[in-house]
Amino acid sequence: MQSDVKARVKKRRDSLRASGLRPVQIWVPDTRRPGFLEECRRQSAVVAKADAADVGLHPFMDAAIADMDDADE
């Protein structure tokens, strides 16, 4: 039975490689690590504070979109 699984996995990987894909390994944060939740909250607060302070971008974007809409008419 183990060889059946290995054969299916090999077939699938060969198919993906033939499609031009390649396997990669990535490292991601360990969500079980102590302090992970607190760090997520800290980073979220930093982003929220920066987003709230960046009110200058919204009028610019609104004006750009309105300009694009005017050009279509």
Contact map, one row per residue, 1 for C-alpha under 8 A:
1111100000000000000000000000000000000000000000000000000000000000000000000
1111110000000000000000000000000000000000000000000000000000000000000000000
1111111000000000000000000000000000000000000000000000000000000000000000000
1111111100000000000000000000000000000000000000000000000000000000000000000
1111111110000000000000000000000000000000000000000000000000000000000000000
0111111111000000000000000000000000000000000000000000000000000000000000000
0011111111100000000000000000000000000000000000000000000000000000000000000
0001111111110000000000000000000000000000000000000000000000000000000000000
0000111111111000000000000000000000000000000000000000000000000000000000000
0000011111111100000000000000000000000000000000000000000000000000000000000
0000001111111110000000000000000000000000000000000000000000000000000000000
0000000111111111000000000000000000000000000000000000000000000000000000000
0000000011111111100000000000000000000000000000000000000000000000000000000
0000000001111111110000000000000000000000000000000000000000000000000000000
0000000000111111111000000000000000000000000000000000000000000000000000000
0000000000011111111111000000000000000000000000000000000000000000000000000
0000000000001111111111000000000000000000000000000000000000000000000000000
0000000000000111111110000000000000000000000000000000000000000000000000000
0000000000000011111110000000000000000000000000000000000000000000000000000
0000000000000001111111000000000000000000000000000000000000000000000000000
0000000000000001111111100000000000000000000000000000000000000000000000000
0000000000000001100111110000000000000000000000000000000000000000000000000
0000000000000000000011111000000000000000000000000000000000000000000000000
0000000000000000000001111100000000000000000000000000000000000000000000000
0000000000000000000000111110000000000000000000000000000000000000000000000
0000000000000000000000011111000000000000000000000000000000000000000000000
0000000000000000000000001111100000000000000000000000000000000000000000000
0000000000000000000000000111110000000000000000000000000000000000000000000
0000000000000000000000000011111000000000000000000000000000000000000000000
0000000000000000000000000001111110010000000000000000000000000000000000000
0000000000000000000000000000111110011000000000000000000000000000000000000
0000000000000000000000000000011111010000000000000000000000000000000000000
0000000000000000000000000000011111110000000000000000000000000000000000000
0000000000000000000000000000000111111000000000000000000000000000000000000
0000000000000000000000000000000011111110000000000000000000000000000000000
0000000000000000000000000000011111111111000000000000000000000000000000000
0000000000000000000000000000001001111111100000000000000000000000000000000
0000000000000000000000000000000000111111110000000000000000000000000000000
0000000000000000000000000000000000111111111000000000000000000000000000000
0000000000000000000000000000000000011111111100000000000000000000000000000
0000000000000000000000000000000000001111111110000000000000000000000000000
0000000000000000000000000000000000000111111111000000000000000000000000000
0000000000000000000000000000000000000011111111100000000000000000000000000
0000000000000000000000000000000000000001111111110000000000000000000000000
0000000000000000000000000000000000000000111111111000000000000000000000000
0000000000000000000000000000000000000000011111111100000000000000000000000
0000000000000000000000000000000000000000001111111110000000000000000000000
0000000000000000000000000000000000000000000111111111000000000000000000000
0000000000000000000000000000000000000000000011111111100000000000000000000
0000000000000000000000000000000000000000000001111111110000000000000000000
0000000000000000000000000000000000000000000000111111111000000000000000000
0000000000000000000000000000000000000000000000011111111000000000000000000
0000000000000000000000000000000000000000000000001111111000000000000000000
0000000000000000000000000000000000000000000000000111111111000000000000000
0000000000000000000000000000000000000000000000000011111111100000000000000
0000000000000000000000000000000000000000000000000000011111110000000000000
0000000000000000000000000000000000000000000000000000011111111000000000000
0000000000000000000000000000000000000000000000000000011111111100000000000
0000000000000000000000000000000000000000000000000000001111111110000000000
0000000000000000000000000000000000000000000000000000000111111111000000000
0000000000000000000000000000000000000000000000000000000011111111100000000
0000000000000000000000000000000000000000000000000000000001111111110000000
0000000000000000000000000000000000000000000000000000000000111111111000000
0000000000000000000000000000000000000000000000000000000000011111111100000
0000000000000000000000000000000000000000000000000000000000001111111110000
0000000000000000000000000000000000000000000000000000000000000111111111000
0000000000000000000000000000000000000000000000000000000000000011111111100
0000000000000000000000000000000000000000000000000000000000000001111111110
0000000000000000000000000000000000000000000000000000000000000000111111111
0000000000000000000000000000000000000000000000000000000000000000011111111
0000000000000000000000000000000000000000000000000000000000000000001111111
0000000000000000000000000000000000000000000000000000000000000000000111111
0000000000000000000000000000000000000000000000000000000000000000000011111
